[in-house]
Amino acid sequence: MIEQAGVHLPVDAEPVDPDLTPAVVDCALYRDGTRDPGVPDVSALYEEARRTEGAFVWIGLHEPDEKTFAGIAEIFGLHPLAVEDVLQQEQRPKLERYEDVTFLIVRAAQYVEHAELTDTSEIVHTGVARIFVGEDFVVTVRHGDVGELRPVRADLEARPELLAQGPWAVVHAVFDRVVDGYVGIADAMQTDLDAVEVSAFSRNPNLGIEQIYQFKRELMEFKAAVLPLQRPLATIVDRQAITLPKEIRRYFRDVADHHARVVEQILGYDDLLTSILQARLAQVTVAQNNDMRKIASWAAIAALQTAIAGIYGMNFDFMPELHWRYGYVGVLAVMVLSAFALHRRLRRAGWL
């Protein structure tokens, strides 16, 4: 065994048989956009692709273990640092060049349907896809249940003219599917945001700060998946950074345009949600102040009655109307009238 960058790679890697390795979802050789019906032996297919012009191998994996991916890395000559990134669960979207191999990370997202927004609602689920692309091979590695790539392969195999453009056609298809998912999530979040805004500014708001904050947290998770993809897309579109077929570069520009629209939407949602949260906090503060004024008003009314009762409870010999026959009733009348007058004044002042 050889240890490189914390990853153990076998000296003599054995061919990976997709039929025997659950982590390998699919593996095929493509010649001029058409899938080769040959036996899917990774080593043999890769050797065939290197000998054949216009051919490449595409192997897709789902959560491979260290041993399985070490064999794949040995076959395709993947850089140990990139291999180490594959084995880590959480990664930001990025693009790195290792000589003739480009390594990309993209985070797919999925909208979670929910009946109502609560303080524990999950709105967005994310998954990570890693892509190694060389001159005659593509290796896709997916982690999580989000971002299934089988439909991507099926769509590409139905368009041989696009698949004939080479390995970067696969990268474009993956990015296009991921960004289309972003567009759908952004539109669904717009509906949620409209509902939050209406509820927060209604006469009797039934949406608490906890629900708004939870929505903001889910938006931040979506934002963390979308925004970092700007730099990889800009690098791909740049003519001087990466050499691509003209048609594929045109397709990537379209993906970048859709992605830019989603980024603008997310930034707008973030600003609006922050404003709604601040406004809701202000509403809560005003409501608390109103409650305190009401409490203080009733306390003042009660204090006036307590003061009158306290004075006449001192049992002095010389007090106004102390020995008057109707003194008790008179004092009660004074207490009632004073309470009524104070209540009316406080009500006019808006305290009650």
C-alpha positions as CSV (number, residue, x, y, z in Angstrom):
1,M,0.0,0.0,0.0
2,I,1.1,3.6,-0.7
3,E,0.0,6.4,1.5
4,Q,-0.5,9.8,-0.2
5,A,-2.1,12.8,1.5
6,G,-3.8,10.5,4.1
7,V,-5.3,8.3,1.5
8,H,-4.2,4.7,1.0
9,L,-3.8,3.7,-2.6
10,P,-3.0,0.1,-3.7
11,V,0.2,-0.4,-5.7
12,D,-1.5,-2.7,-8.2
13,A,-5.1,-1.6,-8.5
14,E,-7.4,-4.3,-9.6
15,P,-10.1,-3.5,-12.2
16,V,-13.4,-2.4,-10.7
17,D,-16.3,-4.5,-11.8
18,P,-19.5,-2.4,-11.6
19,D,-21.5,-5.6,-11.3
20,L,-19.6,-6.4,-8.1
21,T,-19.2,-3.0,-6.6
22,P,-22.4,-1.4,-5.2
23,A,-20.8,2.1,-5.2
24,V,-20.5,2.0,-9.0
25,V,-23.8,3.1,-10.4
26,D,-22.9,2.9,-14.1
27,C,-19.9,2.7,-16.3
28,A,-19.7,2.9,-20.1
29,L,-17.5,3.7,-23.0
30,Y,-18.9,6.3,-25.5
31,R,-17.7,6.4,-29.1
32,D,-18.8,9.5,-31.1
33,G,-21.7,9.9,-28.7
34,T,-22.9,6.3,-28.8
35,R,-22.7,3.9,-25.9
36,D,-20.5,0.9,-26.5
37,P,-22.3,-2.3,-25.6
38,G,-19.1,-3.9,-24.4
39,V,-18.5,-5.4,-20.9
40,P,-18.0,-2.6,-18.3
41,D,-14.5,-3.3,-17.1
42,V,-13.2,0.1,-16.0
43,S,-9.5,-0.6,-16.8
44,A,-10.2,-2.1,-20.2
45,L,-12.7,0.6,-21.1
46,Y,-10.3,3.3,-20.2
47,E,-7.5,1.7,-22.2
48,E,-9.9,1.5,-25.2
49,A,-10.8,5.1,-24.8
50,R,-7.2,6.2,-24.8
51,R,-6.6,4.3,-28.1
52,T,-9.7,5.5,-29.8
53,E,-10.2,9.0,-31.1
54,G,-13.5,10.5,-30.1
55,A,-14.1,8.1,-27.2
56,F,-14.3,8.5,-23.5
57,V,-15.3,6.6,-20.4
58,W,-17.9,7.8,-17.9
59,I,-18.1,6.1,-14.6
60,G,-20.6,7.2,-12.0
61,L,-20.3,6.4,-8.3
62,H,-22.5,6.9,-5.3
63,E,-20.8,7.3,-1.9
64,P,-17.8,5.0,-2.6
65,D,-15.7,3.8,0.3
66,E,-12.0,4.6,0.5
67,K,-10.9,1.2,-0.9
68,T,-13.2,1.4,-4.0
69,F,-12.3,5.0,-4.8
70,A,-8.6,4.3,-4.3
71,G,-8.8,1.7,-7.1
72,I,-10.6,4.3,-9.4
73,A,-8.1,6.9,-8.6
74,E,-5.2,4.6,-9.5
75,I,-6.8,3.7,-12.8
76,F,-7.4,7.3,-13.9
77,G,-4.3,8.8,-12.2
78,L,-6.3,11.2,-10.0
79,H,-4.4,13.6,-7.8
80,P,-4.2,12.6,-4.1
81,L,-5.4,16.0,-2.9
82,A,-8.5,15.7,-5.1
83,V,-9.1,12.1,-3.8
84,E,-8.9,13.5,-0.3
85,D,-11.6,16.0,-1.1
86,V,-13.9,13.3,-2.4
87,L,-13.7,11.3,0.8
88,Q,-14.7,14.4,2.8
89,Q,-18.5,14.9,3.2
90,E,-18.8,18.7,3.3
91,Q,-17.2,20.7,0.5
92,R,-17.9,24.1,-1.1
93,P,-18.4,24.3,-4.9
94,K,-15.1,24.8,-6.6
95,L,-12.9,24.1,-9.6
96,E,-9.3,23.0,-9.5
97,R,-6.9,22.0,-12.2
98,Y,-4.4,19.1,-11.7
99,E,-2.3,19.1,-14.9
100,D,-4.6,17.5,-17.5
101,V,-7.5,16.7,-15.1
102,T,-10.1,19.2,-13.9
103,F,-11.7,18.6,-10.5
104,L,-15.1,20.2,-9.8
105,I,-17.5,20.2,-6.9
106,V,-21.1,21.2,-7.2
107,R,-23.9,21.1,-4.6
108,A,-27.3,19.9,-5.8
109,A,-30.4,21.0,-4.0
110,Q,-34.0,19.8,-3.6
111,Y,-37.1,21.7,-2.4
112,V,-38.9,20.0,0.4
113,E,-42.7,20.3,0.2
114,H,-44.4,21.5,3.5
115,A,-47.9,22.3,4.5
116,E,-46.9,25.3,6.6
117,L,-43.8,27.0,7.9
118,T,-42.8,26.0,11.4
119,D,-39.7,26.6,13.6
120,T,-38.4,23.2,12.5
121,S,-39.4,23.1,8.8
122,E,-36.9,21.8,6.3
123,I,-37.3,23.6,3.0
124,V,-34.1,22.7,1.2
125,H,-32.0,19.4,1.1
126,T,-28.6,19.5,-0.5
127,G,-26.2,16.9,-1.8
128,V,-22.7,17.0,-3.2
129,A,-21.4,15.9,-6.6
130,R,-17.7,15.7,-7.4
131,I,-16.6,15.5,-11.1
132,F,-13.2,14.5,-12.5
133,V,-12.9,15.3,-16.2
134,G,-9.9,14.5,-18.4
135,E,-9.3,14.2,-22.1
136,D,-10.9,10.8,-22.4
137,F,-12.8,10.1,-19.1
138,V,-15.3,11.5,-16.7
139,V,-15.7,10.3,-13.1
140,T,-18.8,11.5,-11.2
141,V,-19.1,10.9,-7.5
142,R,-22.3,11.7,-5.7
143,H,-22.9,11.9,-1.9
144,G,-26.4,12.1,-0.4
145,D,-29.8,11.4,-1.8
146,V,-30.1,14.7,-3.7
147,G,-28.8,15.1,-7.3
148,E,-29.5,11.7,-8.9
149,L,-27.4,11.5,-12.1
150,R,-29.1,8.6,-13.8
151,P,-31.6,10.9,-15.6
152,V,-28.6,13.0,-16.8
153,R,-27.0,10.0,-18.4
154,A,-30.3,8.9,-19.9
155,D,-30.9,12.4,-21.4
156,L,-27.4,12.5,-22.8
157,E,-27.5,9.1,-24.4
158,A,-30.7,10.3,-26.1
159,R,-28.7,13.1,-27.6
160,P,-25.7,11.5,-29.2
161,E,-24.8,14.7,-31.1
162,L,-24.2,16.5,-27.8
163,L,-22.5,13.5,-26.1
164,A,-20.1,13.3,-29.1
165,Q,-18.7,16.7,-27.9
166,G,-16.7,14.8,-25.3
167,P,-16.3,14.6,-21.5
168,W,-17.2,18.2,-21.0
169,A,-20.7,17.5,-22.4
170,V,-21.2,15.4,-19.3
171,V,-20.1,18.2,-17.1
172,H,-22.4,20.6,-18.8
173,A,-25.3,18.2,-18.4
174,V,-24.7,17.8,-14.7
175,F,-24.3,21.6,-14.2
176,D,-27.4,22.3,-16.3
177,R,-29.5,19.8,-14.2
178,V,-28.2,21.3,-10.9
179,V,-28.9,24.9,-11.9
180,D,-32.3,24.0,-13.3
181,G,-33.0,22.6,-9.8
182,Y,-31.9,25.9,-8.3
183,V,-34.3,27.8,-10.5
184,G,-37.2,25.6,-9.4
185,I,-36.3,26.0,-5.7
186,A,-36.0,29.8,-6.1
187,D,-39.4,30.0,-7.6
188,A,-40.9,27.9,-4.8
189,M,-39.2,30.0,-2.2
190,Q,-40.8,33.1,-3.7
191,T,-44.2,31.6,-2.9
192,D,-43.1,30.9,0.7
193,L,-41.7,34.4,1.0
194,D,-44.9,36.0,-0.2
195,A,-46.8,34.0,2.4
196,V,-44.4,35.0,5.1
197,E,-44.7,38.7,4.1
198,V,-48.5,38.6,4.1
199,S,-48.7,36.9,7.4
200,A,-46.1,39.1,9.1
201,F,-47.9,42.3,8.1
202,S,-51.5,41.2,8.6
203,R,-53.7,42.8,11.3
204,N,-53.4,39.6,13.4
205,P,-50.0,38.1,12.5
206,N,-49.8,34.4,13.3
207,L,-46.2,34.0,12.2
208,G,-43.6,34.0,15.0
209,I,-40.0,35.1,14.9
210,E,-38.9,31.5,15.2
211,Q,-40.6,30.6,11.9
212,I,-39.1,33.5,10.1
213,Y,-35.6,32.7,11.5
214,Q,-36.0,29.1,10.4
215,F,-36.9,30.2,6.9
216,K,-33.8,32.4,6.9
217,R,-31.6,29.5,8.0
218,E,-32.9,27.3,5.1
219,L,-32.3,30.2,2.7
220,M,-28.7,30.5,4.0
221,E,-28.2,26.7,3.3
222,F,-29.5,27.2,-0.2
223,K,-27.3,30.3,-0.6
224,A,-24.2,28.4,0.5
225,A,-24.9,25.9,-2.3
226,V,-25.6,28.4,-5.1
227,L,-23.3,31.4,-4.6
228,P,-19.9,29.6,-4.6
229,L,-20.7,28.1,-8.0
230,Q,-20.2,31.5,-9.6
231,R,-16.4,31.3,-9.8
232,P,-16.3,27.7,-11.3
233,L,-18.8,28.8,-14.0
234,A,-16.8,32.0,-14.7
235,T,-13.6,29.9,-15.1
236,I,-15.3,27.4,-17.4
237,V,-16.8,30.2,-19.6
238,D,-13.4,32.0,-19.8
239,R,-11.8,31.1,-23.1
240,Q,-8.2,31.3,-21.7
241,A,-8.8,29.2,-18.6
242,I,-10.1,26.0,-20.1
243,T,-10.2,24.7,-23.6
244,L,-13.7,23.6,-24.6
245,P,-15.6,22.8,-27.8
246,K,-17.3,25.9,-29.1
247,E,-20.8,24.4,-28.8
248,I,-20.2,23.3,-25.2
249,R,-18.9,26.7,-24.2
250,R,-22.1,28.2,-25.6
251,Y,-24.2,25.8,-23.5
252,F,-22.2,26.7,-20.4
253,R,-22.9,30.4,-21.0
254,D,-26.6,29.6,-20.9
255,V,-26.1,27.8,-17.6
256,A,-24.2,30.7,-16.2
257,D,-27.0,33.1,-17.2
258,H,-29.6,31.0,-15.4
259,H,-27.3,30.7,-12.4
260,A,-26.8,34.5,-12.3
261,R,-30.6,35.0,-12.2
262,V,-30.9,32.6,-9.3
263,V,-28.1,34.4,-7.4
264,E,-30.0,37.7,-7.9
265,Q,-33.2,36.1,-6.6
266,I,-31.4,34.7,-3.5
267,L,-29.8,38.0,-2.6
268,G,-33.1,39.8,-3.0
269,Y,-34.8,37.1,-0.8
270,D,-32.2,37.5,1.8
271,D,-32.6,41.3,2.0
272,L,-36.4,41.1,2.1
273,L,-36.4,38.4,4.7
274,T,-34.0,40.4,6.9
275,S,-36.4,43.4,6.6
276,I,-39.4,41.2,7.5
277,L,-37.6,39.8,10.5
278,Q,-36.6,43.3,11.7
279,A,-40.2,44.6,11.1
280,R,-41.6,41.6,13.1
281,L,-39.2,42.3,15.9
282,A,-40.4,45.9,15.9
283,Q,-44.0,44.7,16.0
284,V,-43.3,42.5,19.0
285,T,-41.5,45.4,20.8
286,V,-44.5,47.7,20.1
287,A,-46.9,45.0,21.4
288,Q,-44.8,44.6,24.5
289,N,-44.8,48.4,25.1
290,N,-48.6,48.4,24.7
291,D,-49.0,45.7,27.2
292,M,-46.7,47.5,29.6
293,R,-48.8,50.7,29.3
294,K,-52.0,48.8,30.0
295,I,-50.5,47.1,33.0
296,A,-49.2,50.5,34.3
297,S,-52.6,52.1,33.7
298,W,-54.4,49.5,35.7
299,A,-51.8,49.7,38.4
300,A,-52.3,53.5,38.6
301,I,-56.0,53.0,39.0
302,A,-55.5,50.4,41.7
303,A,-52.9,52.5,43.4
304,L,-55.4,55.5,43.7
305,Q,-57.9,53.3,45.4
306,T,-55.3,51.8,47.7
307,A,-54.2,55.3,48.7
308,I,-57.7,56.4,49.6
309,A,-58.4,53.2,51.6
310,G,-55.0,53.5,53.3
311,I,-55.7,57.0,54.5
312,Y,-59.1,56.2,55.9
313,G,-57.7,53.1,57.5
314,M,-55.4,55.0,59.8
315,N,-58.2,55.5,62.4
316,F,-57.3,59.2,63.2
317,D,-59.9,61.0,65.4
318,F,-59.9,64.2,63.3
319,M,-60.5,63.3,59.7
320,P,-63.0,64.7,57.1
321,E,-66.5,63.1,57.5
322,L,-65.1,60.4,59.8
323,H,-68.1,60.5,62.0
324,W,-70.6,61.3,59.3
325,R,-73.4,58.8,58.9
326,Y,-72.8,58.5,55.2
327,G,-69.0,58.7,55.3
328,Y,-68.4,55.1,54.3
329,V,-70.7,55.4,51.3
330,G,-69.2,58.7,50.4
331,V,-65.6,57.4,50.4
332,L,-66.7,54.4,48.2
333,A,-68.3,56.9,45.8
334,V,-65.1,59.0,45.7
335,M,-63.1,55.8,44.9
336,V,-65.4,54.7,42.1
337,L,-65.6,58.2,40.6
338,S,-61.8,58.7,40.8
339,A,-61.2,55.3,39.2
340,F,-63.7,56.1,36.4
341,A,-62.1,59.5,35.7
342,L,-58.6,58.1,35.6
343,H,-59.7,55.2,33.4
344,R,-61.3,57.7,31.0
345,R,-58.3,59.9,30.8
346,L,-55.9,57.0,30.3
347,R,-58.2,55.7,27.5
348,R,-58.2,59.0,25.7
349,A,-54.4,59.0,25.9
350,G,-54.3,55.6,24.2
351,W,-53.0,53.7,27.2
352,L,-56.1,51.6,27.6
